[in-house]
Amino acid sequence: MFLALPLVVDAANALKAHPSPYLALHGEDPVEWRDWGDAAMTEARRLNRPLFISSGYFACHWCHVMQQESFRNPQIADLLNTHFLPVKLDRELSPAIDDHLIRFVERTRGQAGWPLNVFLTPDGYPIAGVTYLPPENFREVLERVAAGWQQQAARLSELARNAAEEAARGDTVGDPKPLPEADVVASGVVAGAFAIADELGGGFGQQNKFPMEPQLLVLLDLQESRPDGRLDGFLRTTLTAMASRGLRDHLAGGFFRYTVDPDWRTPHFEKMLYNQALLARVYLRAADVLDEPLFADVARDTLDFVLNNMAGTDGGFIASLSAVDQQGREGGAYLWDEAALSDTLGQGEYQLARAYWSLEEDVSPDQGLLPQRLRSPAEAARMAGLSEKAVEQLVPQIRRKMLDARARRLPPRDPKELTAWNGLLLWALADAVALSPDSRYVEAAREVAGFVRTMWNGGGLFRARDGSRVIGEASLEDSAYVAAGLL
C-alpha cells in the first residue's frame, strides 16, 4: 500500500483573487494549486513530479461536489501537494487545452466530462484521466499513480509519449478525397441521426439528454431543403419536449444545460450563455422551417431571459448561472418545498399552480418540486375547477409571486464575459431581428456588437473580460463566432 507523508500546510495556493471566478473559488483549498502555464511545467520538470490537471467551470455541479469532498480534504490535499504538481484549469478560459484532455479521456475511458482530472508526465504527456470520483476512490487513484511514478517513472513517461504520438498520427489529415454528392451527405446525416434518435421522447440517446443544438440546426436545414415526414415528426417531438419539460425554466425563462434522465424531466441546473444563444437560434429556425409560431415564442422568451438576467457590466453578457445556490444545494434556486409554496401563494392559487405547472412528486427531483408544462391551460382549468379565462388571468400574477419569492435565492453568477459566447448571442439576436423585427433586440445586438469590438486588440481577440481586466488567450471559436455574429 502506498503511504502518504504527513500533511504540510503551505500557503502556496496561487488561485487566491484569481480573475477567473471559478479558479478563485479554489483559492482557499488546502491543495497548492498552480495556474496553468510555463511556470507550472518548468516546476514539474524540476521536481520530476507528474502534473495533476483538474479542469472544470463555475456553474458545474459535480465540480463543486468534488471540491467539497476531495479538494478541501486535508489528507487528499497532502497527497496532491507531496507527489504531484496540482494545476487548476478553467475550461472556459482554456478551451483548447481542455479539449485536448477531454479527447484523451474519451479515448482511454470511453466517455468524459467535468470535473476532468488528468495526470501528465512532467513533459506534458497524459498518463491517465478520470472524471468525478467519491473521495475514497479518488484517494486510491492518487495513491496508485504516485506509487507507479515512484517505481517506474521512466517507463510511464515512455508509454505516455508513445501513446500521445500514436494518437497524433491518427489525427493527421491524409490526402484530400473527392467530396461525396450533397444528397449522399444529407442522407448519411439523417440516417446517423435516426440511429441514435429517441423518436418517442425526442432528442438523442436513452440516458441523459443534451439539447444537441448544432445537430438540430443541421437537421432543420435539411428538412427545409428536402422535406421528410419522419424527420418533421422527430423535430417537432424533440423541440416540444425540450420546451415543455424540465430542461426549461418555466418561470423566468431560459434553458438548463441538460437533463439527467431520458424524459427531459430532471435537469442539472446550470444555465450557460452558449446554450441560450444556440437554443434561441434553433427555435427561431424551427419556427420558420416547421411553420410553428409557438417555437418563435420560445426563442423570444429565451432571449428575454438573457437580456433580463445575464447582462454583464462591460456591455456583454455573463458566462453562466451556477447549478448550486448560495448554500451549495443543487437546484436550490429553482426547486420548491410544497409547504413553502402553499404559504407563498395561498391554497387556491397553489392548487392552480400545481395543475398548471405539473407540480407533482413523480415528475420532480427528490429535493423539491420543479415547475414543468406537461398540461395544457384547458387541462389545468379543469383540474382547478376554473375557466380557461380565469387561468389566463391568474397565471401571470402567480408567476410574479413565485419569481418574487425565488429572487431571494438566486444562484451565484460567473461574471466573466466570454468573447465567443457573446458572438453566439449576437448571431441569435440578429436571427431574431431577421425573423421578427423588434427594437429591443436591435438595440441589444448593437450593444453586443460593441462589446465584441472592444475585445479586439488590433491583431486578434481576447478570450474574456472581467471588469477592466482581459483574461485568457482567444481560441478559434472566438474568431469564428464573433465573425458569424457580426456577419
N, C-alpha and C positions, 0 to 999 in steps of 0.2 A: 504494500500500500504506500502511495506517495504521501509524505508528511509535510505539512505546511510549517513554515517558520513562524515565530511569534509575531503578533501584529506590531508594526512600526507605524506610528502616527506621524504623518508628514503633510505639511500644507502645500504640497506640490500640485494640487489640482489647478490646472491652468484655465478652467472654464468660468471662474467667478467673474461676473459682469461681462460675459462674452456678448457681443452684439446679436448673436443668434439666440432668440428666446428659448429654443429647445436645448441648446448647449448650456445656457445659463442655468436651466433647471437642474443640471447635474453639477453645478459649481460647489455644492455642499456635500456631495458624495464623498465617502472615505476613499474611493478609488482615486488614484493620482492621474486623472485624465489629462492627456495631451490633446491639443488641437491638431488636425491633420496638416501635414506639411513636411518640408525637407528636414526640419529640425527633429521631428519625431523619427524619421527614417535614419538619420545620422546617429541619433541616440541609441536606437535599436541595434544598429551595426556595432557601435562602440561597446555596448553591453552584451552583445551576442544573445539577445533575447528575441523570442517571437513577438511580433506585433499582434495585439488583440484589438480589432476594429469593431466597434458596435455602432451600427447605423440605424437611425430612426428619425422621427419627426414629432413636432409639438402636439399634434392632435391625436396621435396614435395611442389607443387604449392599452394595448399589450406592452408598449414601450414604458408606460407609466407603471404597469404592474411589475415588470422586470426590474425597474429602478427600485421600487419599494422592497421587493423581495430579495434581490440579489446585490444590486449596486450600492444599496445602503446597508448591506450586511457586512460587519467588520471582518469576519473570517473570510468571506469571499473576496472582499476588497484586499485583504492581505495576500491571498493567492495571486490576484491580478498584479498587485504592486511589486511583489517579490520575484515573480517568474515571467512576467510579460511586460510589454511596453503598451499600456492601455491608451487607446485613441477613441474619442467620441466623434461621430460624424453626423452632421445634419444633412440628411439625404436631399433636402430641398435646396441646399446651397452647393452641394457637390454631387449633382445627378450623374455625372459620367463615372465617377469612382463607385458610387452606389450601384450603378447599372453593371459595372464590371464584376462587382462582388455578388450581385444578385444572380448573374448568369453562371458564375462558378457554383453557387449553392444549388441552383436549379439542375446543373449538370450532375452534381455529385449526390444530391438527395432527392431529386425529382420534383421538388417544389421549394419556393422561397417566399419570404415576406418580411415584415418588420415586427419587432426589432430583429435586425440582421446582425449576427455575430460571427466574425470570420477571423481565424488565426492565419497569420502570414509569416514567412521567414523574414529575417532582417533585411533581405534584399527585395521583399515585396511580393513573393510568390505565395499564393494561397495554399494552405495545408488542409484545412477543414473548416466547415461552417455549420452553424445551427441557427434556428430562429428562437422564439420564446421557449425557455425551459424552466420548470419549477426549480427552486434554489438547490434542492438536494441533487437533482440530475445535472444542473449546471456545474455544481461543485465537482461532481465526478468527472465531467468532461475536462474541466480545468486541470484536475489532478492527472488525468491520463495524458493530456497534451504536454503538460510540464514535465512529467516523468519521461515521456517519449523523447522530448527535446534533450533532456539531460543525458539520456542513454545513447541516442543516435542522431544528434543534430545534423551531422554531415549527410547521413542517409536521407533524412527527411527533406533537407534542402535540395538534394539531387532529385528526389522523386517529385517534389513540388515544381521545380524548374522544368523538368521533362514534361510533366502534365500540362503546365502552362504553355510551353512551346507547341505541344501537340494540339491543344485547343486553338492556339493562334493559327496554326496551319489549317485547321478545319474551318476557320472563319475567313480564310483568304478567298477572294473572288477570283475564279478562273477566267478563261477566255470567254468573251461575251457570246451568248447564244441568241439565235433569232427569236424575237418576241412571238408568242402564240397569237392567233387571231383573237380579237376582242370578245367574240361570242364564246370562245373556248375558256378564256379567263373568267368571264361572267358566270358561265355555267359551273366552273370549278369553285368559285367563291360561294355561290348559292348552295352547291352540294356540300361544301365544307361546313357552312353554317348549319345546315339541317342535320349534319352528322352529330352535332352536339346540342341542337336546339331542344328546348322543352316546349313543345307545341301546345301543351295543355295549360301550363302555368306561365309561359313566357320566359324569355331570357335563355341563357345557355348553361348547361350543366344541371346536375341534380343534387348539389350540395349547397354551399353558399352561393349567393347571386350578386354579381357585379353588373353595373349598367352597360359596360362594353360599348361606350359611345362611338368610337371610331368605326367599329364594325357595323353598328346600326346606321350610321351615316352612309357607309358604302352600300348597304342593302337598300336604303331608301333611294339612292341614286340609281341603282339597278332596277328597282321597282318602277321608277319613273320612265326609264329608257326601254324596258322590256317587261311590261306588267305581267304578273303571275299571281293567280288566285291564292295559292298556298302561301306565298311569301307575304301577300297582303294580309292574310289572316294572322300569320305569325307576328308581323309588325304591330298590328292593332292589339293583339293579345298582350304582347310584351309592353308596349307603351302604356296601355291602360292599367296593367298590373303595377308597373313601377310608379305610376302617378297616384294610384288609389290605395296603396297599402303602406307598409312600414318603411319603405325606402324614402318616403317623402314626409316632410314636416307639415302636417295639415293645419297647423295654427299659424305659424309665422311664414311658411313657405320655405323653399329650398329643399335640397336632397341630401341625405346622408350618403356615405361613401359606398356601402354595400350592406347586404343582409346576411346573417349567419345561417339562414335556413333557405330551402328551395322555394318557399311560397311567398317571398317578399314581405314577411311579417315582422321579423325581429332584426333591427339594424345594429351595426356598430355605429356609434353616434357622432363620429367626426364629420364635420362639414368642411369640404375643401373648395377653394375658389375654382379650381380647374373643373371639378365635377359640375358646378353650377353653370359655368360657361359652356361646357360641352353639351350638357343636357338641354340647356336653352336652345342651342343650335339644333339638336336632334328633334325637339318638339316643334320648333319653327319649321324645319324641313318636312316633318311628318304632316303638319297642318296643311302644307301646300301639296305634297305628293299624294296624301291619302284623303285630301279634301275633308278634313276634320277640324272644325273651328275650336273644339274643346282642347285640342293639343296646343293651339296658339295661346289659349288662356293659361295653360300650364307653363309655357315658356315665359310669358309675361310675368306670371306670379313668381317664377324663379328669379328673373332679372330684378323684379321689385324687391325681393328678399335681399339680394346682393346690394342694391343701392341703399336700402334702408338699414342694413345690419353689418355690412362688411367694408364700409368706407374707411380708408386709412387717413393719415394726417398729412400725406405728402402728394395728394392728387390721385393716387392709385387705390387699389383695393387689397385688403389684407389676405394672407395666405389661408387661414383656417380658423375654425372654432373647435375647441378641444372636445374629445369624446367624453371626458370626465368633467365633473363640476368642481367647484372650489373646494369641496370636501373629498375629492378623489373618487366619487361614485360614478361609474359609467352610466351615461344617460340620465344622470340626476337632474339635469336642466329640463328634460323633456317628459319624464315619467311622472305619473300621478298616483298618489295614495287615495284610495276610494273615499275614506272618511274626510280627508282634507279637501278633495274636490267637491264633495257634497256640501261641506261648510262654505266653500268659496261661492258656490252657485245657488244654494237653496235646493230643496227637494225637487220642485217642478222642473227647473232648468237642468238640474243634474240628470233627471230621467231622460230629458230630450238629448242632452249631450251624450249619454250612454248609447242612445239609439242612433243618433246622427253620426257619431264617430266610432261606432262599434267598440265601445269600451267594455270588453269582456275579458275575463282572465285567459280564455283559451286562445286569444289572438294577440296576447301581450307578453312581454318579457316577465320573468318571475319577480323582478324588482319593483314592478308597478304597472300602471295602465298606460298604454300608448294610443293616442288618437289615430284611427285609420278611417278610410272611407270605403267600406265594403257594402254599404247600403245606399240606396237612392233616397232623395228627400221624401218621396212618396212613401217608401217603406218606413222611414223614420217617423213620419207623421202618423202612420197607422199604429206603430208601436207605442208612441207617446200619447195617442188619443187626441191629436191635434189636426188642424187643416194644414195643407201644404203652404198656404199663405202665411199662417201663423209661424210655421217653421222658418220660412224665408225671413220673417221679421225678427224672430227671436235669435236665430243662429249668430248673426253679426254681433249682437250685444253679449252673447255667451262667449264668443271668441275673444272679445275685448277683455272681459273679466278674466278669462284664463290666461291671456297674454300678460295682463297686468300682474297677475299672481306669479307667472313664470319669470317676469322681469326681475324678480328678487333673487333668482337663482340662475342667472345667465352663465354660460360656460366661459372659461378663460379664452382669450384671443391671442393668436400668434400675429403680432402687428407688422411683421416684415412684409414688404410689398414686392412680390416677385415679378420680374420683367416678363418672363414667358407667360405666366398665368394671366397677367393683365393684358398681354397681347391676345390671348384666347378670349378674354372678356370683351375686348374691343371688337373682335370678329363677331361675337354673338350679338353685341349691341348693333353693329352695322347690319347684320341679318335681320334683326327685329325692325329696324327702321325701313329696310327694303321691303319687308312684307307688310308692314302697317306703320306708316309714319307717325311718330309720337315725339313731341318736342322734348319730353323728359329723357328719352333715350338718345336723341340727337345731342343734347347738352352733355349727358353722361359720356357719350362716345368721344366728344371733343375733349372732355377733361381727361379721359384715359389716354387719348392720343397725345395730349400734352405731357402727361406723366411719362409715357414710354420714351418720348423725345428727350426728357431730362436724363434718361438713363444712357444716352449716347455720349461717349467720351471723346468723340472726334475720330476714333479709329475702330470702335467696337462698342459693345454694350456691357453695362454692369449687370450682375445677376439679380441683385435685390437692393432695396433701400429700407433703412430703419431710421426715421428722422433725418438728421443731417449726414448720417453715415451710409456709404455704399458698402455692400457686403458681397463677397464671393466673386468668382470669375464667371462670365457668361458661358453658356453652352450652346450647342447647335439649336436646341429648341427655343432659346431666347430669340435668336435671329429669325428663325422660321416663323414663330407665332407672331412676333411683332410685325414682320413683313406682311403676313397674311392679314392681320388686323388693320394695318394702315392701308393695304391694297383695297 
